[in-house]
Amino acid sequence: MRAGDSETLDLITAGLESWSDIEINIHGERIRIDGIGFTGIARLTLLNILREQALSVGAKLINSHVVKDLAELDDADLVIGADGVNSLVRKTHEAEFGTEIKLLENRFAWFGATRPFDALTQTFKQHDGGFFNAHHYRYTPDMSTFLVEVDAQTFQKAGLEDMSEEQSRVYCENVFADTLAGAKLITNKSLWRRFPVVSNKNWTVGHRVLLGDALRTAHFSIGSGTRLALEDVQALSQALCAHPDNVADALAAYETQRRPIVDKLASAATRSATWYDNFPTHMQLPAWEFAMNYISRSGRIDHERLRAMSPKFVAGYEAWKATAAS
């Protein structure tokens, strides 16, 4: 992003929480995977930065107006469908875009937590015969995201489908009481959902183009949704600058440059999502084997690359493996 918009990147970077490790909590053990590197930012902080930057270059922002029919935009030279997973632009031309949507089996709900965690943490627990996983990480110095995920059987057995948002909050707070250590979960439309894997055969229909989650979703477990959306925007902007007098040529250049990168990351995200959809099975592994299985799930990191990135973790894993074999 720095090459295309260093000013915006600097503003975003100033608001980031950053850390270098992943922590895996399972079977009463805490295992650190060093050297991975992640960042988080409060959504409102990011939106305010993007809003102010748009205003600074003369964009006209229209608030509190829901576009219900794309006919409202017929006089536009270009309509960019950056309208999320429930995209109106995509739904209006679903057949032409060649849209496919597959719902994963697991259920998940987004909460906040009133405490910071010092790493991207994955806590896997069995509770009342069910299987639970929490993805938790800080996004401000004193607040964290706390996403709770369960398999379909646990969702039914625990009765989560019939709980109110508040009942779900209390229930999950109880399941992860040790992890929260006295902190509280906070709701914000924290409803149980199945993750939609969205893909589109075609990226453009006439003068309408998709990007971000409207174009394809990347499972939250790889933490790349916002990154992919911003990279889409940058690639589209560059294509429009290169073809200022021909929208069709610009859109073709955007897809040609961007599709191979998106397809590669989307494939990794799908492998990660499949792993999570079967996480109760993986939980049968010993803690160190589970951690190695987890970090290798997307197929992007082989053992030697992992050794270079995370030498402490690989050394701990190899020491455990040698002990287990003796």
C-alpha positions in Angstrom: 0.0 0.0 0.0 2.9 2.4 0.7 3.7 2.7 -3.0 0.2 3.8 -3.8 -1.0 5.8 -0.7 1.7 6.2 1.9 -0.2 9.0 3.7 -3.2 6.7 4.4 -1.0 3.8 5.3 0.8 6.0 7.9 -2.5 7.0 9.5 -3.6 3.4 9.7 -0.3 2.2 11.1 -0.5 4.8 13.8 -3.7 3.2 15.1 -2.6 -0.4 14.9 -2.1 -2.9 17.7 0.8 -5.3 16.7 2.2 -8.5 18.0 4.6 -11.2 16.8 3.3 -14.5 18.3 0.3 -16.8 18.1 -0.7 -18.6 21.3 -2.4 -21.9 21.3 -4.3 -23.0 24.4 -5.4 -26.6 24.4 -5.4 -29.5 26.9 -4.3 -27.2 29.6 -1.1 -26.3 27.7 -0.1 -22.9 26.3 2.1 -23.1 23.2 3.6 -20.0 21.6 4.3 -19.9 17.9 6.9 -17.1 17.5 7.7 -14.8 14.7 4.4 -14.9 12.8 3.3 -11.2 13.1 -0.2 -9.8 13.1 -1.9 -6.4 13.5 -5.4 -5.3 14.6 -7.3 -2.0 14.5 -10.6 -0.8 15.8 -13.1 -0.8 13.0 -14.4 2.7 13.7 -10.8 4.0 13.8 -10.2 2.5 10.4 -13.5 3.8 8.9 -12.9 7.3 10.2 -9.4 7.4 8.7 -10.8 6.3 5.3 -13.6 8.7 5.5 -11.4 11.7 6.2 -9.0 10.7 3.5 -11.8 10.4 1.0 -13.1 13.9 2.0 -9.6 15.3 1.7 -9.5 14.5 -2.0 -12.9 15.8 -2.8 -15.1 12.7 -2.6 -18.8 13.4 -2.0 -20.0 11.1 0.7 -23.7 10.5 1.1 -24.7 9.0 4.4 -27.9 7.4 5.7 -29.2 6.5 2.2 -29.7 2.9 1.4 -29.5 2.1 -2.3 -32.3 -0.4 -3.0 -32.1 -0.5 -6.8 -29.0 -0.1 -9.0 -31.1 1.9 -11.4 -30.4 4.8 -9.0 -26.8 4.7 -10.3 -27.5 4.3 -14.0 -25.9 7.6 -14.9 -22.5 6.6 -13.3 -19.5 5.9 -15.5 -18.5 3.1 -13.1 -20.3 1.4 -10.2 -17.9 -0.3 -7.7 -19.6 -3.0 -5.6 -17.6 -2.6 -2.4 -20.8 -3.4 -0.5 -19.8 -6.5 1.5 -20.9 -10.1 1.7 -24.5 -9.2 1.1 -23.7 -7.0 -1.9 -26.6 -5.5 -3.8 -24.4 -5.1 -6.9 -23.6 -8.8 -6.9 -27.1 -9.9 -6.1 -28.5 -7.8 -8.9 -26.4 -9.6 -11.5 -25.8 -12.9 -9.7 -26.2 -15.0 -12.9 -23.9 -12.7 -14.9 -21.2 -12.7 -12.2 -21.5 -16.5 -11.9 -21.8 -16.3 -8.2 -21.4 -19.3 -5.9 -22.0 -19.2 -2.2 -21.3 -22.2 0.1 -22.1 -22.1 3.8 -19.7 -23.8 6.2 -21.1 -26.0 8.9 -19.6 -24.4 12.0 -21.4 -21.5 13.8 -19.6 -18.4 15.1 -20.5 -15.2 16.9 -18.4 -12.0 17.3 -18.0 -10.6 20.8 -15.7 -8.0 22.3 -13.8 -8.6 25.5 -12.9 -6.0 28.2 -9.3 -7.0 28.4 -6.3 -7.0 26.0 -4.6 -10.2 25.0 -0.9 -9.9 24.2 -1.0 -12.2 21.2 -3.3 -13.6 18.6 -4.7 -16.4 20.8 -6.6 -19.6 19.9 -8.3 -21.3 22.9 -9.8 -24.7 22.3 -12.0 -26.2 25.0 -14.4 -29.0 25.7 -17.3 -28.0 27.8 -20.4 -30.0 28.8 -19.6 -32.5 26.0 -19.3 -29.9 23.4 -16.3 -28.3 21.5 -15.5 -24.6 21.6 -12.9 -22.4 20.0 -12.2 -18.7 20.7 -10.2 -16.5 18.4 -9.2 -13.6 20.6 -6.8 -10.6 20.1 -6.6 -7.0 21.0 -7.6 -4.1 18.8 -7.0 -1.3 21.2 -4.7 -1.2 24.3 -7.6 -2.3 26.6 -10.1 -4.1 24.3 -10.1 -7.3 22.3 -12.1 -9.1 19.7 -13.4 -12.4 21.1 -14.9 -14.6 18.3 -16.5 -17.9 19.6 -16.8 -20.8 17.2 -18.6 -24.2 17.7 -19.2 -27.2 15.5 -22.8 -27.9 14.3 -23.3 -30.7 16.9 -22.2 -28.5 19.8 -24.4 -25.7 18.5 -27.5 -27.9 18.7 -26.5 -29.7 22.0 -25.8 -26.5 23.9 -29.1 -24.9 22.7 -27.4 -21.8 21.3 -29.9 -21.6 18.5 -32.6 -20.8 21.0 -30.7 -18.4 23.1 -31.0 -14.6 22.9 -27.9 -12.5 22.3 -27.6 -11.8 26.0 -28.0 -15.5 26.9 -25.3 -16.4 24.4 -23.0 -13.8 25.9 -23.5 -15.2 29.4 -23.1 -18.8 28.2 -19.8 -18.1 26.3 -18.5 -16.0 29.2 -19.0 -19.0 31.4 -17.4 -21.4 28.9 -14.3 -19.2 28.7 -14.2 -17.9 32.2 -10.6 -19.0 32.8 -9.5 -17.3 29.6 -11.3 -14.1 30.3 -10.0 -14.0 33.9 -12.7 -11.7 35.2 -13.2 -9.7 32.0 -16.6 -9.4 30.4 -17.8 -10.2 26.9 -19.5 -7.4 25.0 -22.2 -7.8 22.3 -22.7 -5.9 19.1 -25.1 -7.8 16.9 -23.4 -11.0 18.2 -25.6 -13.4 16.4 -24.7 -17.0 15.5 -23.9 -17.4 11.8 -22.4 -19.8 9.3 -19.5 -18.5 7.3 -20.4 -17.9 3.6 -17.7 -18.8 1.1 -18.4 -16.4 -1.7 -16.8 -16.6 -5.2 -17.6 -15.2 -8.6 -16.6 -16.6 -12.0 -16.7 -13.1 -13.4 -15.6 -9.9 -11.7 -17.3 -7.4 -13.9 -20.7 -7.0 -15.6 -20.7 -4.0 -18.0 -19.6 -1.0 -16.0 -20.1 -2.7 -12.6 -17.2 -4.3 -10.8 -16.8 -6.2 -7.5 -14.1 -6.0 -4.8 -13.6 -7.0 -1.2 -16.1 -9.4 0.4 -18.6 -8.6 -2.4 -16.2 -10.4 -4.8 -15.0 -13.2 -2.5 -14.8 -13.9 1.1 -11.6 -15.0 3.0 -12.3 -17.0 6.1 -11.7 -15.0 9.3 -9.1 -17.5 10.5 -6.4 -16.1 8.1 -7.1 -12.5 9.1 -6.8 -11.1 5.5 -10.3 -9.7 4.7 -9.4 -6.1 5.1 -6.0 -6.6 3.6 -7.5 -8.1 0.5 -10.1 -5.4 0.1 -7.5 -2.6 0.4 -5.3 -4.4 -2.2 -8.3 -4.7 -4.5 -8.9 -1.0 -4.2 -5.3 -0.2 -5.0 -5.2 -2.5 -8.0 -8.5 -1.0 -9.4 -7.2 2.5 -8.8 -4.0 1.8 -10.6 -5.9 0.2 -13.6 -8.2 3.2 -13.9 -5.2 5.6 -13.8 -3.5 3.5 -16.6 -6.7 3.5 -18.7 -8.3 6.9 -17.9 -10.4 7.0 -21.1 -11.7 3.4 -21.3 -13.5 1.8 -18.3 -13.7 -1.6 -20.0 -10.0 -1.7 -20.5 -9.3 -0.6 -16.9 -11.6 -3.3 -15.5 -10.0 -6.0 -17.7 -6.5 -4.9 -16.5 -7.7 -4.9 -12.9 -8.8 -8.5 -13.1 -5.8 -9.7 -15.1 -3.4 -8.2 -12.5 -5.4 -9.1 -9.4 -7.0 -12.5 -10.0 -4.0 -14.8 -9.6 -3.2 -13.2 -6.3 -6.8 -13.4 -5.0 -7.1 -17.0 -6.2 -4.0 -18.0 -4.3 -5.1 -16.4 -1.0 -8.7 -17.6 -1.4 -7.4 -21.2 -1.9 -5.4 -20.9 1.3 -8.4 -19.4 3.1 -10.6 -22.3 2.0 -8.1 -24.9 3.3 -8.0 -23.0 6.6 -11.8 -22.9 6.8 -12.0 -26.6 6.1 -9.6 -27.2 9.0 -11.7 -25.2 11.4 -14.9 -26.9 10.2 -13.3 -30.1 11.6 -11.5 -28.7 14.6 -13.1 -31.1 17.1 -11.4 -34.0 15.3 -8.0 -32.2 15.4 -8.5 -31.6 19.1 -7.9 -35.3 19.7 -4.2 -34.7 18.9 -1.6 -34.1 21.6 -1.1 -30.4 22.3 2.2 -30.0 20.4 1.0 -32.1 17.4 -2.2 -30.0 17.4 -0.2 -26.8 17.3 1.9 -28.0 14.3 -1.2 -29.2 12.6 -2.9 -25.8 13.1 0.0 -23.7 11.8 0.4 -25.9 8.7 -3.4 -26.0 7.9 -3.4 -23.6 4.9 -0.5 -25.2 3.1 1.4 -22.0 2.8 4.2 -22.8 5.3 6.4 -25.9 5.0 8.5 -27.2 7.9 11.7 -25.5 6.8 10.1 -22.1 6.2 8.4 -22.4 9.6 11.8 -23.2 11.2 13.2 -19.9 9.8 10.1 -17.9 10.8 9.4 -19.6 14.2 12.6 -21.1 15.5 11.5 -21.3 19.2 8.3 -23.1 18.3 9.9 -25.6 15.9 12.6 -26.3 18.5 9.9 -27.0 21.1 8.0 -29.2 18.8 11.0 -31.2 17.8 12.0 -31.6 21.4 8.5 -32.8 22.3 8.5 -35.2 19.3 11.9 -36.7 20.4 10.6 -37.2 23.9 7.3 -38.7 22.7 9.2 -41.2 20.5 11.6 -42.3 23.2 
